[in-house]
Amino acid sequence: MSDLVSDRIERALKRIEVAAASQALVRTRLEARNEALRARIESAIGELDALIAIEREVEAEAEAAAPGDEEDEG
């Protein structure tokens, strides 16, 4: 009878080990996906910041080149 109990315990431990290894693999994959997503988001934000800076420069140049709304004319 103790062999039967011992076998059941061994099988249960094996299932626990397999489940723990599976969870570790899932966690590792999730962390890798998270890191890749974080890098893509950081890159996209950098690109948006650059576009905003360009747009501001274009607006500033347009304002400088356009005739002013001077109230003295009239």
Secondary structure in CASP SS format (residue, H / E / C, confidence):
PFRMAT SS
TARGET T0000
AUTHOR 0000-0000-0000
METHOD secondary structure of the structure
MODEL  1
M C 1.00
S H 1.00
D H 1.00
L H 1.00
V H 1.00
S H 1.00
D H 1.00
R H 1.00
I H 1.00
E H 1.00
R H 1.00
A H 1.00
L H 1.00
K H 1.00
R H 1.00
I H 1.00
E H 1.00
V H 1.00
A H 1.00
A H 1.00
A H 1.00
S H 1.00
Q H 1.00
A H 1.00
L H 1.00
V H 1.00
R H 1.00
T H 1.00
R H 1.00
L H 1.00
E H 1.00
A H 1.00
R H 1.00
N H 1.00
E H 1.00
A H 1.00
L H 1.00
R H 1.00
A H 1.00
R H 1.00
I H 1.00
E H 1.00
S H 1.00
A H 1.00
I H 1.00
G H 1.00
E H 1.00
L H 1.00
D H 1.00
A H 1.00
L H 1.00
I H 1.00
A H 1.00
I H 1.00
E H 1.00
R H 1.00
E H 1.00
V H 1.00
E H 1.00
A H 1.00
E H 1.00
A H 1.00
E H 1.00
A H 1.00
A H 1.00
A C 1.00
P C 1.00
G C 1.00
D C 1.00
E C 1.00
E C 1.00
D C 1.00
E C 1.00
G C 1.00
END
